[in-house]
Amino acid sequence: MVDSGSMTDKYPMRINKYLALKNHSTRRGADELIEKNQVLINGRYAVLGDKVVESDVVEVRRNKKVLEYVYYAYNKPMGIATLAPKQGEKGIKESIDLKNVFPIGRLDKNSHGLIILSNDGRVTDRLLNPKHAHDKEYLVEVKTKLRNNFKDKMESGVDIGDYITKPCEIKILDDNRFSIILTEGKKHQIRRMCDALFAEVKDLKRTRIMNITLGKLSPNSYREIKGEELDLFLKSLSL
């Protein structure tokens, strides 16, 4: 039985959104439950597009074992595509022996470092949507000496052509290396930011996503995220 408890969105709301907010599934997964006659509203089977109000009683009846969510930290090597490798390329799925998990987000082929792998579709929007402002940290090496104003320019926002980046946090490590903490993730954002400031990227490594760190995990290796580390991660995502 699903209680009607307080929701952050206004009623009436679509049943698939309701089930997603109640952490039963993604919206797409909720539609699949409805199509399989596994969702009832006030005792009748729900249909796609149904809306519920706060006083409705919503029930989910699953005909099979509830999916057990798993989460892994993976160190993607350079040259490995995150998703949909092109002909002649190798992807994450072909590189490791984990089954039935997918990468949460992307890391371009020429970059390396931390990617979270999971079968939990609820995590995707809560982690990647920039409105949630979750930290992601990277270690960057550039080909030439950083200019004196590089830190100030990067932190205040950079015009990358079609977008001005949000403020970020920069720590200069030496003449050619710095760390950066972002709360957004536009395509090739760091490379484009550096190009705009005349600093071509030589190496780009993601070292942290929220409280999940890469640590000493070797390339193309993974470890399970569990215990207190997982509890904090899910709590920060309101799961």
N, C-alpha and C positions, 0 to 999 in steps of 0.2 A: 504494500500500500504506500502511496506517495502522499505525504501531507501537503497541505496547501500553503504552508508557512510564508513568511514575508519574502518578497522578491524585489530585486532592484529595478525591474522594468515594470511598466504600467500594464494593467489588464485592460481589455482582453488581449491575450498573446497567442501566437500560433503554438500548437501542441509540440511541434519539433523544437521550438525555442525553449519552451517550458521544460522539456525533458533534458535538453542540453544544460540549462541553468541548474537543474537538479542533479547534474553529474551522472545521468544514466548513460549518455552517449553523446556523440557529436550530432549536429542537426541531420546530417546525412544518415547516420546510424539510427536516429529516431524515426526517420522516414521508413527505413527498412523494418524496424520493429512494428510500425503501423501497418505496413503492407503484409506482414506475417500474422496480423490479428493478435498481436501481443500487448496492445495498449487499449485500455478501456477508459471511457469518460462517463462517470455516473452510471456505470454498469453496462454501457453499450460500447461496441467496438469503435475505436476512433478511425477516421478516414483522413487522408492527406488534406491539409489545408484547414482542418478543424482549429477552432480557437477555444481557449479556456478562460474562465474568470476565477477569481480568488476562492469562491465557494464551491467550485467543482471538485469532485473526488476523482483523482487520476490514479489508475492502477496499471502496473507493468507486470505482465506474466511472461517469463522467459521459459522457452521450451528446452533450452539446453544450458549447459554449464556456463556460469558467468565468466567472462574473459578475465584472466589474471594479468594485470598490467605489469610490465617489466620495463626497466630503465637502465641504459648503459652509457658510460662515457667512452667515447672512441677517439683515438688519435688518428685523424685522416692524414695520410701521407700526401706530399705534393704529387700531382699527376693523376690522382684518383678523382673521378667525377662524383659529385654528391648524388645527383639524380640523372636519369636518362642519358647515359653515356653515348656518345656518337660512335659511329663505326670505327673500330680500331682502338677505342678508349676502354678503360676498365673502370667500373663503378664500385661503390661500397659493397653492394650485394655480392659481387663477384670476388671481393677481396677478403671477406671474413666468413666464418661459418655460422653466424647468427641467422636465424630464420624468423619470419613473421614480425620483423621490426622495420621501422623506416626512420630516416633522418628527420629531426625537427629543425627545419631551416636548411640553409645552404652554406657552403664554403667553396669558393671558386677553385677550379682545378689547379691553378698555380699557387694556391695558398694551402696551408696545412694547419693541423691543430685540432682543437676540441670540437666535436659534434655530439649531441645527445641523440641516441637511438632509442626508440620506444615503440610499443604497439598502442599507446594511449593517445588517441586523436584529440582528446580534450586539451592536451598541453599546447598544441600548435598555435592557436590564436592567442592564448593567454601568455605565451612566451614571446611570440614574434610581433604581435601588434604593438606599434610604437607608443600607443596611448598608455600602455602599462609601464613604460620606462624602466625595463629591467636591464641591469648592467651586463655588458659583454666587454671583455678585456683582450687586447691584442698586443703583441710585441712586433715592432716594425723596424726593419733595417732599410735605409735608402742608399742610393749609389753615390751621392755627393754630400758634402758637409752641410748640415742643417743651417739655415740662415738664423740670424739673431732674433728675428721677430716670428719665427716659425711657431713657437708654442702659443704666443698670444693670438696669432692669426687662426690657428687651428681651433683653439678653445672658444673663440668668439663666434664661430660659424663661417663656413666657406661656401662660396658660390661655385657649384659644380656643374653649372650650365643650365639645368632645368630645375634647380632646387638649391636652397641655402640650408646647410646642415644645422642641426641644433647644437647648442653648446656642449662641449665634451671636456674630458679631463686628460691632460697630457703630462707625462713625466719624461724629461730628457735624460737619457742614460749615458750617452757619449756623443761624439760629433756626428755619428751616422745612425744612431739607434734611439728609439723612444717607445714608450708604452702609451696606449690610448684606451680610454674607457668610453664606450658609446652606449646610448639607450635607444638607438634606432639602427636600421640595417638596410640602407638603400643598396642597389646592385653596384658592386665594386666601389663602395663608398670611400673606403680609406685610400685606395689607389687614386681615385678621382680627386679627393681632397689634396693628396700629396702632389699630384700632377699640377693642380691649380696653383700650388705654392712652390713650383719648380724643384720638386724633390721626388725623383722617380723611385718607386719601391723596388728593392732588391729581394726582400724576403718578408713574408707576412704570416704570422702564426697566432691563432686564437688560443689563449691560455686559460680563460675563465668565462663561464656563463652563470651569472648570479652567484650562488655559493658552490657551484660545481667547478672544480679546478682540474687542469690537465695533469699537474704534478709531474712525476717521473714516468708516466705512461709512455711506453716506447711506440714508435710509429707502427700503424696498422694493428695495434693492440686495443683491447677494450677491457673495461672492468664494470661490474654491476654497481649501480647506485642504490644504496640501501641504508637502513638504520636511520640514525639522526640526520645524516646528510640528505637522505630522501625525504624525511619528514619536513625538514626546513624548506627544501625545494618546493614540495607540493603545497605547503602552507603559504609560501610566498606567492604561489599562483592561485590561491584560494580554492585548492582542491583537497 
